[in-house]
């Protein structure tokens, strides 16, 4: 059901109506709607955007674009509604590799504009002289190398007959196909008209105006979408392909290619149950529908929480529902991330830490405490590994609230620290105050800050005002400032342990000591299998590895999570069957979570591994999304002309 949010937005606007202090803070916008007061705080300054939202900001985006699959470009226009101070002379937008041909006001009168020098991380600022204009229209086209977009040939799709296009905007990539203020704190409503060749369907992270689209000239078809709730601009998402839909409930369903539809609908058939479980925990789902788009395997993430339409990797399809926690995670973002959003990428943990905690609660609600505990325990291990990778517990990169300089990409902060340390922090608060009290607080927190950006300082302030309420002993017990602003894991961290894992750990120890492979438990869950593999010594004789593979065929499994941890074990041991499996795996999918660590493992194995890595990557790179290839390029020291 759709929940009205007008009163929340109006209240936020009233609270936000203020002028900056005389200490040099920027003048607040005096044209309605008012800028969120959060954005006027020093810790909300977004160094990864050229925008100055206290002077002029985008409130609504309307794009009208045509796809050119031959040239790999989108072309058309973007019309932006602008809220600006009476004294504002210009607005600054974020772009990357866009060709801008004209900027006009609502009446078509040309407006002066300049496209500044491009920065390798942030792209180029587009500065438009406003005058009295509060609506501007930008005519432009994208580059064939737009970082947010991946154009797939028919051969790269499941159906092999029609091309495919999808976008991935997080963190700051949407500026490569939409000229707007690409900052998570500058929430915008939007609408879109996307014209595509007949036979293809365009889907977006908004409400469809017409399910079948409308006829357009030159054997084209136009699809229109609208998002009437203000969202962070990275959440505007597009996919175009040979797509079909199957409902899984009154407000849920699956989009994917025809040949993938039956398998996807079977794997994710409990979407409606997931939404019900989430609502029972933290309040109403405010976005109308919750659909899932299962993309081609080159999609670089496990999932992306685009409102109304989660984008998901097919690597989550294990055939037994064992990896559906990914869907619980993306659904949870409908509250933490989409509803209440990090104001800057330094506060990325506010999205992912809350969501990882919420995900585990959904899994517990649906599948029971035993499975939730296994997944939480595995996440604890992932956190320890992430801390080691970040340089140890003293590294500033293990803080929740980051301090990324302008010369570091927001992607540098998107590590497991934000996810797992963030979730552990919230779990520690729960243990300190009790689940009932904590749940009541979280539900009210999402209501208080609905459709607004948030900072770490803002969350801690809210926590003190609405949960701790002056209880100094409780605050000291939790240590909220240490959790938020200091590196490492505080000593009071709550570690959820699985009662299923001691037996698995014992089996791994027995096998490592020379025990028979027949004694290794075989009829266990995915989570128990992963635990067994990760508990084995990193160096094993070839015959012991082969004995496991002969029995369990982990080199050939279709369960991507099991295969990944298995390859992490066997590649440094130069297990030939594992190397062949790794090559197949790296060529078949482009999920960065799997791809980057495997190439890192190979590159750490001397000349042998490095040669293998470069040979595989030379073939695989063209099929990866820029998010993945950009990361792997750095791992291999790859030159694009190579």
N, C-alpha and C positions, 0 to 999 in steps of 0.2 A: 504494500500500500504506500501511497505517496503522503509524506508528512509535510505540512506547510511550515516554512521556515522564515516567513516574512517578519514575524515579531522578533526573532533572534537577530536577523540582519539589521532591523531598525534599531534595536537596542544597542548593537555593536556600533552602529553609526553615531548614535547619540553619545556613547561613551568616548568615541574617537574624536569628536568635535573639539579640537583644542588648538592652541597655538604653541609654537615651540618656545622654550625658555630663552632668556636673553644671553645664555652662555654660548651662543653660536649654533645651537640646534637649528635645523632647517625649518623654514616657515611652512606650516601646515597648509594643505589645500583648503581654500575657503569656498570652493564651489562644491555643492553636494554631488555625489555621495562623498562623505569625508574619508580621509585616509585612515586606515586602522592605526590606533595609537601605538600598537606594538611596533610598527615600522618606524616610529619616531625615536625609539630607544637606540642607544649606541650599539648594542649587541645585535641589532637587527639590520645593520648596514650590510648589504650584500656586495662583497667585493668581486663577485663573479658575474655581475651585471653592470652595464653602463647606465642603467636607469637611475633617475632621481625622483622617487615616487612622492616626496614631500613637495615637489614643485609641479610636476605633471605626471599623470599615470594613466595607463590604459585600463578601462573598466569593461569593455566589450570588444570582441573580435568577430568580424564576419568575413570569412574567406570564400572565394569563388574561384576554383582551380580546375584545370583540365590536365589529365594525365597523358603523357607522351611516352609510351613504353619503348618506342624506338630510340628516342633521344635520352631517355631516363631523366626527364624533367617534369616538374609541375609548373604551370604558368597561369597567371590570372591576376587577381587583386585581393588585397586585404583592406577592409574598412574598419578603422579603429575609432571607438568612442573614447574621448579623453576627458578626464577631470583635471582641472588645472587651477592654480592660484591666479587671482586676478592680474597679478604682476608677471606671470609666467610668459616668457617670450618663445620658448621652444620646448619640445619633448625629445628625449633621447631613447631610442629603441635599440634592441639587440638584434644583430644579424650575423650570419655566417655564410659566406660564398653566395650571397644573393645578387642577382642582377636587377637593380631598381631602375626602371625607365621613367617613372613619373610619380609625383605626389601632388594631390589636389585636395581642396576642401570639399564639403558636401555639395556645393554648387558647381564643382568642376574647375574652379579657379586654381591655377598652379600655385603650389607652395614651395618656397626655396628649401632645398635639402642638401646635406652633404653626407657622404659615406666616408667615414674616417679610415685610418690605417688599420689593417687587420692584425689582431693578436693571435698567436697560435692556439691559445686556450679559449679566449673569449670571443673570437670573431671580431667584427667591426661595428662601431657605433653608427647608427643612422640618426642624424640630428635634423629635425624638421622645425622650421620656423612657423609658429602657430598663428601669430596675429590674433584675430578673434575666433579662429576656427576651433571647434571642439569635436569635430568629426573629420578624420583625414582618410584619404583613399590612396593606397600604394599599389602601383602596377609593377609586377616583378615576375621573375622566374627563378627556379632553383638551379643549383649546379648538379650535373650527373654524379658528382661525388659528395652530395649532401650527407653529412654525418648521421642524420636521423633516419635516413631512408635507405631501404635495401630493395633493389629491383631484382627479381628472380626470373630467370628464363623458365620456359615450360619444363625443361629437363630437371630443374631444381625443385619442382613441386611434386606432390604425391600423384597428381593426375597426369602429368607429363604433356598436357595439351595446351594449356593457357598460361600466360605469365602471371606474376604475383608482385605486389608491392606492400610493404608494411613500414610503419614508422616506430621509432623508439626514442622518446624525448628526454627521459631522465639521464643525466641531471640537466645539462644546458645545451642539449642538441636540437630542441625544437626551433631554435633561432635559425637553423639551416633550412627550414621550410615555411616558417611563419615569422614575418617581421613584427615583433611585439616586444614587450618588456619581459624577458625570459628569466624571471626571478620568482622563486616559489612563494614569496610573501605577497606578491602583487597579484591577487586573485582576480580572475576575469570570467565573465560569462562569455559564451561564444555561439556562433552558428556557422554552418558550412554547407556549401554546394560543391560536390565533387563530380566531375564529368569523366566517364570512363568508356572504353569500347564496349559495344554490345557483347553480351555473353559473360561479362564480369560484373561483380557486385562490390560496391563500396560499403564498408561498415565503419562506424566511428564510436567514440566514447561519449555519445550523446543520444538523445531521443530521436528516432527516425520519424521524419515527416511523411515518408512514403516507403513502405517496405519493399516495393518493386522498382522504385525509381521512376523517372519520367523520360520519355523519348527526347533526344537532342539531335541536332543536325549531324550529318556525316557519320551515320551509323554509330552514334554515341548514346549514352544514357546517363542521366544526372540523378544523384542521390543527395538528399538534403537531411541535415541533422541540426539539432539545437541542444544546448546545455544552458538551462535557465538559472543554474546555481553557480555562484562564483567559485572557480577552481584555480589551482596553481597551473600556470601555462604548460608545464611539462606533462600534464595529464590530458592534453588534447592529442588524440591518437587516431590513426587511419590505417586501414588495411583494404586492399583491393585484390580480388582473385575470383576463382571459380568456387564460390562459397554456397553452402547449404546450411539450413537451420533445423534443429530438432529440439522441441520443448522437453524439459525435464520436470516442469512444474508450472503453476500459474504465473510465476514471475521469473522463472529461470529457464535457461536453455543453452544449447551448444551450437556455435558456428564453426565450420571447418570445411575442408575440401570433401567432396562426395565420398571418396574412397576411405576417408578417415572418420566419417560421421558415426557409423555404427559402433566402432571400437571406442571412440571418444565418449559417446553418450553412455556406453556401458560403464566405462571407467569413472566418469564424473556424474553419474546419474543421481547422486544424492545432493545436488546443489541446493535444492529447496530446503532440505533438512539442515544444511550448513547455515543458511540464512536464518532459519528459525532459531537455531542454537545460539548464533551470535546475538540476535535480538534479545533473547532471554537473558543474556549476560549484561549487555551494555546499552540497551535501548533501541529505538526503532531504526530500521534501515531507511535512510532518507533519499535514496537515489532512484526509486521506482523499480526498474528491472535489475537483475543480476545475471548477465549472460557471460559465457566463456567462449573465447575464440582460440582454438587450437591451431597454432601457426605451423609453418614448415620448420624443420629442425635447425635452420640457421638462426632462429631467434636467439639473441645473446643471453637472455636471462631465463630463470625458471619461470617467472611470471612477472607481469606488470599490471599494477592495480588500477588501470584506467577506469574511471567511473562508468558504471553500467555495463562495461565490457572488459573483463580481465583478459589480457593477452597471456597465453600459456604455451610452454614448450611441450612438444610431443614426448620429450624424454621423461615426462612425469607419468606416462602411460606404461605401467608395469604389467598390466593384465590382471592384477589381483587387488587393486585399490590401495596398495601398501605405501604409495607416495602421494596420497591426496592431501597430506598436510600442507603441501604447496598451495592448494586451493584455499584451505583454511587461512593461510597467511595472506593471500591476496584479498580475500573477502574481508579480513580484519582491517585491512587498509581503508575500507570504506568508512571507518571511524577514525583511526589513527593514520594520518597521511592525507586522505582525501577530505575528511571533515575538519580535522584540526591538523594543520600542516606546518612543518618546520619553516621558519621565516627565512633562514639561510641554510646553506649546505654544511655550515659548521654545526648545525643542530640536527643533522641527519638522523641521529639516534632517536629523536622524538618521534620520527616516523617508524623506524625499524625496530627499536627496542620495545616500544609499546605493542607493535604489531606481532612481534615474535612471542611476547607474553600472551597476548590475546589469542593467537593461533593455537598455543598449547592448551588454553582453556577450552577452545572450541573442540579440539581433538579429545580432551577429557570428557566433555559433555556428550559427544557422539559415540566414542569408541572405548571410553572407560579410563580409569586412572592408570592401569598397567601400561597401556600403549603410550599415554601421555608422558608417563615417567621415563619410559625408554627413550622417547624422542628428546625430552629435556636433558637426560643424562648424556646422550650423544652430543647435544648442543654444548654442554659443559666442556666436553673434550674438544669440540671445535673451537671454543673460546680460548682454551689453553694453547692450542696450535696457532691461533691467530695472534695471540700475545707474543709468542715466540717469533713468529714471522715478522711482527712489527718492530722487533728489536729488543724484546723483553719488557718486564713490567715497569721499568723506569721510562720507557719511551712515551713521549707526548702523544704519539699516535694511538695509545691505548686509553686516552681520555674519552669520555662520552662527548662532552662539549669540546669540539676541535678548535684549533686556531690555525686554519689553513691560510697561508699567504696567497697573494694574488697569482704568484707564479706556480702554484700547484693546482692541478685540476680537481674539481669536486669529486671526481672518480677515486682520487687517492684516499678519501675518507669513507668510501663505501666498502668497508671490510666487515668481517664477522664480529668485530668489536662492537659496532653499533647495534647489531642484532642481539648477540648473546650476552654481552655485558649489560646492555640496556634491559633485556628481559630479566636478567639476574637481579638487577637493581630493583625492579618492580616486584619481583618475587620476594626480595628481602623486606621490602616495605609491607607486603602482604603478611609475611610471617610476624612482623613486629606489631601490627595493628589488628590482625585477624581478617579472614577472608570476607566476612559479611560487611565489615566496615570499609574495607578496601574496595569492594565491588560497588558499594553505594557511592563512594567518592569518585571512582572512575566514571560511573554512569553520569553523575552530575557534572564532572569535568568536561565530558564530551558535549553536554548540553550548554554549559557556560561559554565554551569557546567554539561552538559550531560555526563552520564556514569562515574561520579566522586563522591567521598565522600565529605561530607560537615560538618562543625562544626558551632556552634552558632556564634562564633567569625568570622568565614568566611562569614556567611550570613550577619551579621551586617556590616562588611567591604564592602561587595558588595552593600548593601543597601545605605551606605553612599556615595560610589563612583558613583553609577549609578541611584540613585533616589533622595537622599537628596542633593547631590552635593554642600556641603558647606553651605546650608541654615540652619543656627543655630537656627533660630526661628522655622522652621519646625521640626527639630530634637527635640527641647525642647517641642514642642506641642505634639509630639508622645511619647517621653520618652522611646526610644528603649532599653536603657540599663536597665531601671527599669523593663520593660516588660520581658526581657530575663533573668535577673540575680537576681531579687528580688522576695520574696514570695508575695502571695496575688494578688488581682486584682486591677490594677491602677484605679484611679478615672475617667480617661478619656475613660474607656472601652466603646465600642459601644455595646449597648444591642438592638438587633433587636427584636421588639415586634410584636406580631400577632394581627391584628384587629379583629380576630375571637375569641380570648380568653377572652376578657372582659365579653361577654355574658355567656361563659362557667363558668368563675369564679363566676359570679353572681348566676348561677344555682346551683353550688356547695355550695355556701354560703346559699342560700335559703333552699336547702335540709338539710344541717347541722343544720339549725334553726328549722327544723320540717316540712318543706314543703312537699307536696305530691310527691311521686315517679312519678306520671303521668306528673308532670311538668318538669321532667328532659328531656332535648333534646335527642331524640332517633335516628334520621336520621342524624348522624354527622360522620365526618371522624375519622379514627384511632387516629390521633393526637389530635383531640378535646376530644375523649373519654379518652385518657391517661391524658390529662390535667384535666378533670373533676375528675377523680379518685385521682390524686395526690393532688388536692386542697381540698379534704375532710379532716376533722379532723382525726387524727390517732386513736382516740378512738370513737367508734360508738356503740350504742346499737345493740344487735343481731337482733332485729326485723327490724331495718333500713337497716342493711347489707342484710338480707334475702329479703327485699322488692326490693332492687336493683338487686340482683341475680335472683330473680323470674322473673323480667321483662327482664333483659339483658343477663342472663346466662353467666356471665363473668367467673364463675368457670369452665365452660366447653368450652369456646371459643377456636378455633384453631388459633387465632391470638396471637402469643406468647408474643408480647410486651404488649398487653392489659392484658393478663392473668398474666404476671409478676407483673405489677404495682398493679393489683387487689389483688394478693396474698400477696404482701408487706403490703397492707392495712389490710387484714382480718386475717392474721395469728396471729398478736399480740392480736387480739380480740377473739382468740380461737373459730373461726367460724368453726363448724364441717365440713360443706360441703367444705369450703376452705382448711381445712387440708387434706381431701381426694383428692381434686384437686391438692394440692401441692405434695402429694405423687405420684400421677399419672404423674405429670409434671416432677418431679425430676427423676423418673425412665425411662421416655420416651426420654429424651434428656440430653446432657452433656455440653451444652454451658455455659462456665464459667461466662459470664455476668449475666445469670439467676441463675445458681446453687449456686455460692458462696454467693450472698446476701441473698438468701432464707434460706440457712443453717445458716448464721449469724443471721438472724431474729429469727429463731427457737431457736438457742442457747441463745439468749437474753431473752427468755420467761421462765426462771426458770426451775424447774425440769420437768414440763410438756413438754415444747418445746424441751428441751435437750433430753429427752427420745425419743420423736418422731423423732428428727433429727438423732440420733444414729441408731434407728431402720431402717429408710429409707436409710441412708447411707450404712449401713451394706449390704443391698441388691443392692444398686445402684453402689457402688464403682467399682466393677469389670467391669462395662460397660462404665466407664469414661476414657478419655484419660489422660495420666500422667500430662498434663498441668492443667487439672481440679482437679484431685484427689490430686495433690501436694498442691494446694491451700486449698482445703476443709480439708485435713488432719490437716493443721495448725489451721483452724477454730474450728475443733472438738477436737483437741489434740489427733488425731487418731494414734494408733500404728498399723503398717502393720500386726502384728501377731494377732491383735484383732479379 
